[in-house]
Amino acid sequence: MPLPAIPRRVKIGDAAAFAGTTPRAIRHYHTIGLLAEPERGSDDRRRYGYDDMIRLLWIRRMADAGISLDDIHAAFEGTSGIEQSLARLEESLASKAAAIEAQRAAVNRLREVGSPLGLLSPLVTGRLRDLPPGALRSADLDTLLVTERILGPLGAAVQADRFIVLATHPELRAEEERLADAEAALEDTMSPDDPRIEDLAAQRCDHETALAAVIEGSGLQEALNDLLDREDEHAGEEEDGARMSMMEAIGKMPYDFSPARVRYEERVIELLHSADQAGDREQRTC
């Protein structure tokens, strides 16, 4: 049986097809000196021989393994730096594998929980997953998402106590929603010096104090401590980059607050701080 015609040299398109790449990639290899440019034929087109194809196949194998073109060049040159390059590549692959595993875990949590709560950290999801359906508002999840971005999973897990209390105490939930509606009404037409701002800030302070008292007496802190005792299960859980301070977040997270709303938020912080200081003084005198 006669063999098919065996070319002595092939055009760039055939070389690319056999190696599993593209003519554009081969031309780039020529440009950076990774693959010597072969002589052109009488039609002024490149013709690739056996040795060219062997080199091209090894380039593609190394590139498919994730080795950078610079490191491939170093490997062909036999320089000692290739071992360091391979060590960096192995570290990078391990990091990617960990990221993929974290993504798989997040997908599984989302499927199991059946709501966006599953996209938060396991620490936060674990604290809230037993609440009845509808107990968590969309705004609650939004707040936890922002808190995780700023303070990390532990900060959001602490904040979760607040939403557990709101979900299980209808009278506090009703007050929370009333205050939220009143806060939303602090529009640009209201002066920052309007006396209603001071009154509303005092109401918010009282509400937060009541929430804190329920949290303190509910045993939620003990439950959180149990979770923190197993913190090593979530070690290194720093999704989406580094933490940022509250002040940095204020400059990066848009809320479109009116001047009246900004003044209100400032007064709430001041009143809560004053209440904390008064509580500390009372404890010291007891």
C-alpha positions in Angstrom: 0.0 0.0 0.0 1.6 3.3 -1.1 2.1 6.0 1.5 0.4 9.4 1.1 2.7 12.2 -0.1 5.1 13.1 2.7 6.1 16.8 2.5 9.7 17.7 3.2 8.6 21.1 4.5 5.2 22.6 5.3 3.6 26.0 5.2 2.8 28.0 8.4 -0.9 27.1 8.3 -0.1 23.3 8.2 2.5 23.7 10.9 0.1 25.6 13.2 -2.7 23.0 12.6 -0.4 20.1 13.4 1.0 21.8 16.6 -2.4 22.9 17.8 -1.7 26.6 17.6 -2.2 29.5 15.2 -0.1 31.1 12.6 -0.3 34.3 14.6 1.2 32.6 17.6 4.0 31.1 15.5 4.8 34.5 14.1 5.0 35.8 17.7 7.5 33.0 18.6 9.6 34.2 15.7 9.5 37.8 16.9 10.6 37.0 20.4 13.3 34.6 19.3 11.7 31.5 20.7 11.5 29.8 17.3 13.9 30.6 14.5 12.3 31.9 11.4 12.8 29.4 8.6 13.9 30.2 5.1 11.2 31.2 2.7 10.5 29.3 -0.5 10.3 30.6 -4.0 6.8 31.9 -3.3 8.2 34.0 -0.4 6.4 31.9 2.2 7.9 30.2 5.2 8.5 26.5 5.0 8.9 24.5 8.3 11.0 21.4 8.5 11.2 18.5 11.0 13.4 20.3 13.5 11.2 23.4 13.4 8.1 21.2 14.1 9.8 19.4 17.0 10.7 22.7 18.6 7.2 24.1 18.0 5.7 21.0 19.6 7.8 21.3 22.7 6.9 25.0 22.9 3.2 24.2 22.8 3.6 21.4 25.5 5.3 23.8 27.9 2.9 26.6 27.2 0.0 24.3 27.8 1.6 23.4 31.2 1.4 27.1 32.1 5.1 27.9 31.6 5.6 31.5 30.5 7.2 32.2 27.1 10.2 33.8 28.9 10.7 30.7 31.0 10.3 28.5 27.9 13.1 30.5 26.3 15.2 30.0 29.4 14.6 26.3 29.4 15.8 26.0 25.8 18.9 28.1 26.7 19.6 25.7 29.6 19.8 28.6 32.2 19.6 27.8 35.9 16.6 30.1 36.4 14.2 27.6 35.0 14.0 25.8 38.3 13.0 29.0 40.1 10.4 29.5 37.3 9.0 26.1 37.8 8.8 26.6 41.5 6.8 29.8 41.0 4.6 28.0 38.5 3.9 25.2 41.0 3.0 27.8 43.6 0.7 29.6 41.2 -1.0 26.4 40.2 -1.5 25.5 43.9 -3.1 28.9 44.5 -5.4 28.4 41.5 -6.4 25.0 42.7 -7.3 26.4 46.1 -9.3 29.2 44.4 -11.2 26.6 42.3 -11.9 24.6 45.4 -13.2 27.7 47.2 -15.5 28.4 44.1 -16.8 24.8 44.3 -17.6 25.2 48.0 -19.4 28.5 47.3 -21.5 26.9 44.6 -22.3 24.0 46.9 -23.3 26.3 49.7 -25.5 28.4 47.3 -27.2 25.2 46.1 -27.7 23.9 49.6 -28.9 27.2 51.1 -30.9 28.2 48.1 -30.5 31.9 48.5 -27.7 34.5 48.1 -26.8 33.8 51.8 -24.9 30.8 50.4 -22.5 33.2 48.7 -21.3 34.7 51.9 -18.5 33.0 53.9 -19.2 29.7 55.6 -18.8 31.4 59.0 -21.7 33.8 58.3 -23.8 31.3 56.4 -23.5 28.8 59.3 -24.8 31.4 61.8 -27.9 32.4 59.7 -28.9 29.3 57.7 -31.3 28.0 60.4 -33.4 31.2 60.3 -36.9 30.6 58.9 -37.5 31.5 55.2 -38.1 35.2 54.7 -36.6 36.1 58.1 -33.6 37.8 56.4 -34.4 40.8 54.3 -32.5 41.5 51.0 -31.1 44.7 52.7 -29.8 42.5 55.5 -27.8 40.4 53.1 -26.6 43.5 51.3 -25.3 44.9 54.6 -23.5 41.6 55.4 -21.9 41.5 52.0 -20.5 45.0 52.5 -19.3 44.1 56.0 -17.5 41.0 54.8 -15.7 43.2 52.1 -14.6 45.6 54.8 -14.1 43.6 57.9 -13.9 40.0 56.7 -15.9 37.0 57.6 -15.4 37.4 61.4 -16.7 41.0 61.3 -19.7 39.9 59.4 -20.3 36.9 61.7 -20.4 39.3 64.7 -22.8 41.5 62.8 -25.0 38.5 62.0 -26.1 38.6 65.7 -28.0 41.7 64.9 -30.0 40.1 62.1 -30.7 37.0 64.1 -32.3 39.2 66.8 -34.3 41.2 64.2 -35.5 38.0 62.6 -36.7 36.6 66.0 -38.1 39.7 67.6 -41.0 41.2 65.5 -41.2 44.4 67.6 -37.5 45.2 67.0 -37.9 44.4 63.3 -40.9 46.7 63.1 -38.9 49.5 64.8 -35.9 48.8 62.5 -38.1 49.2 59.4 -39.8 52.4 60.8 -36.4 54.0 61.4 -35.2 52.9 57.9 -38.1 54.6 56.3 -37.5 57.8 58.3 -33.8 57.7 57.4 -34.7 57.4 53.7 -36.8 60.6 54.1 -33.7 62.6 55.0 -33.5 64.1 51.5 -31.6 67.0 50.0 -34.5 69.4 50.8 -33.9 69.0 54.5 -31.3 71.2 56.2 -28.5 69.4 58.2 -29.5 71.7 61.1 -33.1 70.5 61.2 -34.0 69.5 64.8 -35.8 66.4 63.5 -32.3 64.9 62.7 -31.3 65.0 66.4 -34.6 63.4 67.4 -34.3 60.6 64.9 -30.6 60.0 65.8 -31.7 59.6 69.4 -34.3 57.1 68.4 -31.8 55.1 66.4 -29.4 55.2 69.4 -32.1 53.8 71.7 -33.0 51.1 69.1 -29.3 50.0 68.8 -29.0 49.9 72.6 -32.1 47.7 72.8 -30.7 45.4 70.2 -27.4 45.2 72.0 -29.1 44.3 75.2 -31.1 41.5 73.6 -27.9 40.1 71.9 -26.1 40.2 75.2 -28.9 38.2 77.0 -29.6 35.8 74.2 -26.5 33.5 74.3 -25.6 34.5 70.8 -22.2 35.6 71.9 -21.5 32.1 73.4 -22.5 30.6 70.1 -20.2 32.9 68.2 -17.4 32.0 70.6 -17.9 28.3 69.7 -17.5 29.2 66.1 -14.4 31.2 66.8 -12.9 28.2 68.6 -13.1 26.5 65.2 -11.7 29.5 63.4 -8.9 27.3 61.9 -11.5 25.8 59.6 -11.8 29.1 58.0 -8.1 30.2 58.2 -7.0 32.3 55.2 -10.6 33.0 54.2 -9.9 36.5 52.8 -12.0 36.5 49.6 -11.8 39.4 47.1 -8.6 41.0 48.3 -7.3 42.9 51.2 -9.3 44.5 54.0 -9.9 48.2 54.0 -10.6 50.6 56.9 -14.0 52.1 57.5 -12.8 55.5 56.4 -11.4 54.1 53.2 -14.7 52.4 52.6 -16.6 55.6 53.0 -14.6 57.1 50.2 -15.1 54.1 47.9 -18.7 52.8 48.6 -21.4 55.1 47.2 -24.5 55.6 49.3 -25.8 58.9 47.8 -26.5 60.4 51.2 -27.9 63.9 51.5 -26.1 66.4 53.7 -29.0 65.9 56.2 -28.4 62.1 56.1 -24.6 62.5 56.6 -25.2 64.7 59.6 -27.7 62.2 61.0 -25.1 59.3 60.6 -22.5 61.4 62.4 -24.9 62.1 65.3 -25.8 58.4 65.6 -22.1 57.6 65.9 -21.5 60.3 68.5 -24.5 59.3 70.6 -23.6 55.6 70.5 -20.0 56.5 71.5 -21.3 58.6 74.4 -23.6 55.8 75.5 -20.7 53.4 75.5 -18.5 55.7 77.5 -21.3 56.2 80.1 -21.7 52.4 80.4 -18.0 52.0 81.0 -18.1 54.7 83.7 -21.0 53.0 85.3 -19.2 49.6 85.3 -16.1 51.1 86.9 -18.2 52.7 89.8 -20.0 49.4 90.5 
